[in-house]
Amino acid sequence: MPRQRHGSEPKPAGQELVIPALAVGFTAYYFWTVQELAWEAKANGVVIGAILLVLVALLLLRMGLQLARGDVSLRATLGGDRATDRLRLGLLGLCAAFIVVLPLLGTVISLALVLFAAMWLLGARHWPSLIGVSLVTPLLVWATLIVGIGTRFPLGPFEHAMAALLGLPGLD
């Protein structure tokens, strides 16, 4: 008989399996790579790995019982409801996209695009704020960090054009 109140969903618990899955994978990798070593060289690792596997088995048993009772589901969460999790995944995707385009577009253009997209994703729709923050912040980063103190951020078309236009040295 499930303990859940009528109409409520079971608590998501899928995220609790991430670290145990990585631990099992690492333990299996360790066991595989030390097969040829003398027992003295692998004894501690085998004992610790075996204990780790027993603990993971106990966790899986506990989670299996909770699943059977209907207390939990295997749905994973990032700490919020479904809408919040989608928003967090969207922001994570924007961060990944920023890392990919940064070497191609440079700091200023990449930062402007990611700021605009992140604010839009978070619900900002006031155009003056969207455009203002997306332009002023990267320009301040460029002026203070890249030009002012010479921080080595990735340079792109904007940085090279401004260096040529203003005759700025050392932005190669």
Number of C-alpha atoms within 10 A of each C-alpha: 7 13 11 14 8 7 6 7 12 19 17 18 17 14 14 15 16 10 11 18 12 11 16 17 12 13 19 13 11 15 16 10 11 15 10 10 10 9 11 8 11 16 13 11 15 16 11 12 19 15 12 16 17 12 13 18 14 12 15 14 12 12 20 15 13 18 17 13 14 16 18 21 17 16 12 16 17 13 11 12 11 12 9 13 15 14 16 17 13 16 18 13 12 18 13 12 13 18 13 12 16 19 14 14 18 18 24 26 22 21 21 20 16 19 21 20 18 19 17 14 15 13 9 13 11 11 11 9 13 18 13 13 16 22 18 13 15 19 18 14 17 22 13 13 14 21 18 11 10 13 13 11 16 16 20 17 14 15 22 15 11 13 16 12 9 9 10 13 9 9 18 9
